[in-house]
Amino acid sequence: MKGEHVFDFARSALLFTRTLREIIHHLKYSDRVTLARPLGDILKGCLDRETFTGSLIIPVPLHRSRERQRGFNQAELLAARLGLPMNTRLLRRRKNTPSQTGLTRDERRRNLASAFEVCGEIRGTVIVVDDVYTTGSTLNEVARTLKRAGAARVEALTVARVCKDVYLDEETAAEAGVSRTQ
C-alpha cells in the first residue's frame, strides 16, 4: 500500500527532472559509463549530508542476463564512488523481471515479488544504492529480502526521486519555454 515501506530510511540526491532522466538513460542505455562518476559524486554528497548509519553498501543487482547485455550495473558504478565497503555478491536478482518503466505501483510490486535472494550472512545496517526511486517497489522488495536474511535496518540512497508534481510542472514549463532544471 502507498506509504508503507519496508526500508527504514531513504534519501535521493536530486529530483527526477527531464534533463536528469536523459542523463540517467544515457548512462544505462547508451553505454555512457563516464556519467557514473559525476552522478556518484553527487550521491556521495547526499550520503555525507544525511543521517545514514549503515557501513556496508549493497547496490541493487541486475539479473545476470541484463548485466551481461548492458556490460555493467549502473547501481554498482554509482556505489563505487561512495567510499564505503561495498558487497556486490550478497544480494542477487534471481528473477529476470521486465523493465519497471511504465508499470503502475501494483504492477511494479507484483513484478518484483521474490525477485531477490541473499547469498551469505547479513547483519546490522546496510545502505542499498540504486539510480532512481519511482514508487519504492524495488527498494521495498530488496529491504524485505535483506531483513528476512538478518539485516537489522535497511537504508536507501538513490540519485533521483520521481516526484510526479515536479516532473509534470517541468513538462508544463518546458511547453511554455521556461527552464526549471537544477
C-alpha positions, 0 to 999 in steps of 0.5 A: 500500500502507498506509504508503507515501506519496508526500508527504514530510511531513504534519501535521493540526491536530486529530483527526477527532472527531464534533463536528469532522466536523459542523463540517467538513460544515457548512462544505462542505455547508451553505454555512457559509463563516464556519467557514473562518476559525476552522478556518484559524486553527487550521491556521495554528497547526499550520503555525507549530508544525511543521517545514514548509519549503515557501513556496508553498501549493497547496490541493487543487482541486475539479473545476470542476463541484463548485466551481461547485455548492458556490460555493467550495473549502473547501481554498482558504478554509482556505489563505487564512488561512495567510499564505503565497503561495498558487497556486490555478491550478497544480494542477487536478482534471481528473477529476470523481471521486465523493465519497471518503466511504465508499470503502475505501483501494483504492477511494479510490486507484483513484478518484483515479488521474490525477485531477490535472494541473499547469498551469505550472512547479513547483519546490522545496517546496510545502505542499498544504492540504486539510480532512481526511486519511482514508487519504492517497489524495488527498494521495498522488495530488496529491504524485505529480502535483506531483513528476512536474511538478518539485516537489522535496518535497511537504508536507501540512497538513490540519485533521483526521486520521481516526484510526479508534481515536479516532473509534470510542472517541468513538462508544463514549463518546458511547453511554455519555454521556461527552464526549471532544471537544477 
